[in-house]
């Protein structure tokens, strides 16, 4: 008898707490302005052209490049393996499995950094994780990787080493190997939907 | 008798808990966005919040039309800035001290070293509920270097998004 009373009191209290919670206009907004500002200040979401070249050459399977320009620009040129999600469609439910997931790193890019930053800010504030941007966008990609600047003869050895690396990367991306890869239409691996993380390992 | 005591104590604790939860939720609303991500997406994909160099140049001749806000550090601001601008560093835009400036009806133009920073600040402030904000279409260095009038800005209308290369053609050359 008494346990019943206790249970009903707990239920009633929980119910009234739920009733007293203010209704939010859109429950999807998770970050607040100050938190978002702090996140932006940290700049940890920016991947440089050199880092991206490294990831692509090593064929890192954990990254997915997302071109946020419109489909015309995408059709003209896009990075190897990139998929196209025009910024306008970013929050459409059909792209949710790509944008809202925990299994891989998404790297947004555009010609500059404006569109990709917008995509990052919008997804970040909703609470999506694992999204990054290509710092400087395609312009930076071409000026550093595809057409690296020839250093001055007086430049320190590190600059020369960096130039050599970039030149080699450039050949990788512009040479026949890259062209062949582009011919075979890129088949994307199935993207797992967001799910609760389970403890890995153990006996099986 | 003892049970009634335990029950009433439990009830009291739960009531206090409820009160606490409601109070914390209310007080946390300060930095809540007034616009949803979807509404914001619509705003950013119709980039009419960008203001051209020409428009700003014209306004310099008739002061009082716009308020220019420089988002760089105070040190950079002292170095050089657009005439008539005031300095609110990017990480300080939400400080209470600056609230009156953003609440003014006068149209405000944000600019920084890079237009990307200014655009990010614009997104935060607009979602936060401030109005009458524009972004200078280009960073301060582009402003300093460009004496000529507007060039074509491509299909996005955003200076930062102009492609500097013909990517496809460049790859064919190689």
Interface residues (C-beta under 8 A of the other chain):
Chain A: X2 X5 X6 X9 X10 X13 X16 X17 X20 X21 X22 X25 X26 X28 X29 X32 X33 X34 X35 X36 X37 X40 X41 X69 X70 X72 X73 X76 X77 X87 X88 X90 X91 X110 X111 X112 X113 X114 X115 X117 X118 X121 X122 X125 X126 X137 X138 X139 X142 X143 X146 X147 X170 X174 X175
Chain B: X3 X6 X7 X10 X11 X14 X15 X17 X18 X21 X22 X25 X26 X28 X31 X32 X33 X36 X37 X38 X40 X41 X44 X45 X90 X91 X93 X94 X114 X115 X116 X119 X120 X123 X124 X127 X128 X154 X155 X156 X158 X159 X160 X161 X162 X163 X164 X165 X167 X168 X170 X171 X174
